Amino acid sequence: MNKKKIFKLAKGFRGRAKNCIRIARERVEKALQYSYRDRRTKKRDMRSLWIERINAGSRQHGVNYGNFMHGLMKENIQLNRKVLSELAMHEPYSFKALVDVSRTAFPGNKKVEPQKVGLAVVL
């Protein structure tokens, strides 16, 4: 990369990393390595976040994540985890309908008492 492009990429860096070409080149190279690595890490993090949200939503209705997903698979409901997490957060009645479908499809989804979440546990 030429000097102009290095400084353009180093814009916003602190200290001499933004205006000294040798240091800027090193910092830009490292920043590009981080961005390459973290584009893949972000996908992993988002998937785990979706799984946590689905698990929390399904446990409110008395089914754990694994049994919920297995019941959906048995019923051939092909919603990905991103959509399921959005439903769990923003459409609780639709998500409850999915939990009920999953519960009837898989006998392991016995109706159990929903776990108390948040302040209800403390009180």
Disulfide bonds with the S-S distance in Angstrom:
none
